[in-house]
């Protein structure tokens, strides 16, 4: 049973590779039906005075991808930043910088997911209120996929959508490095790792890119 929260000593002892493996092991437990039992009351009590999460996950808001659940993580284990389409902006970048530079997290996981509604909308050029500006962040991935995938460049082409989901994750990682000198330096120094994956709605598996 998970009844001990991460301490500063434990956080300091972890490497970025340790943390990545821990999240993948958690996803394996989730998909095999062996998610750990947790003593939430104990974890709440232990984290009242502070937190030392090992990772920060940038994910989509999709209700079918509850991040802590699919990675089998508990209270105090990970930071989660969520926005439709799992892209970065200045607020997300600040949140990632806080997670790693200030709070000591060792890993940034950009987590896209299969059949993402935001990606599909960007593929179709949807325009509606503030959604229009939001989808513009995904447009670079749409344009990249249009060169790489045969067939129609819209949401009716499942291969095009899948490639755009992947490209959106990879381009988001590129922009995190480009727009955050703090995180770029931390990664170059081996203090953190920035990685990407895609969650399968069919299997519950996180597939790393």
HUHUBEL-V40659 format. One record per helix or strand of 2 or more residues. SS is the DSSP state (~ for helix, > for strand). FROM is the first residue (numbers start at 1). TO is the last residue. Records with the same first field share a line. If there is no record, write none. Layout:
SS = FROM-TO ; FROM-TO
This chain:
~ = 8-13 ; 16-31 ; 40-47 ; 67-70 ; 90-102 ; 117-123 ; 131-135 ; 139-148 ; 158-179 ; 181-188
> = 55-59 ; 78-82 ; 107-113 ; 193-199 ; 206-208
